[in-house]
Every structure is written in structure tokens, then in C-alpha cells.
Amino acid sequence: MQISTSLARTRLLLFVESDSSIPMPFLAVLVLWLVIIFASFSLFADINATVFALLSLLALSASCAIFLILELSEPFAGLMMISSEPLRNALAPLGR
């Protein structure tokens, strides 16, 4: 029973204290890919107000998507934070 309790505690601590699940090389490649896509869009279009507004909207949408991916990879920190109180309440009996 003690071994299973210790194993459960270690598993929960690894979950709580884990670093970002998004690798930095993947994020760098994703950002570079998006920069190349938007640069190629702007190369083949005449710059006027409509094209500029559309490219700005698409760039904002892509950056918000990346922000959400990064924000949701850390559930116990950031703007959209999950309360850690239920997890602490579940771990409290294990610590006794």
C-alpha cells in the first residue's frame, strides 16, 4: 500500500511540476513557417487597405492560436489558470 501511495504521489508531483510540453524547436519552426507564409502572401498582393487589413487579421489570428497553445500547455500558471487547490486537497491525505 505504501509503494502504491508513493507511486501515486510521485506521479502527481511530476504532473504538477512538469515544464512546458511544447518543445522550443517545434515552436521556432512553427513561427518561421508562419512568417514565410505571410511574407509570401504579401509578395504576391498589391498593398492596399483591404489586403493590409486581411493580412493583419490573419496574423493576429495565428498569433492568438500560438498564444493559446502555449497558455494551455501550462494549466497551473498564466492567464487561464486552473486552481491547484483541488489537487492540493487530494494530495493532503497522502502526505499524512
Secondary structure, 3 states (H helix, E strand, C coil): CHHHHHHHHHHHHHHHCCCCCCCHHHHHHHHHHHHHHHHHHHHCCCCCHHHHHHHHHHHHHHHHHHHHHHHHCCCCCCCCCCCCHHHHHHHHHHHC
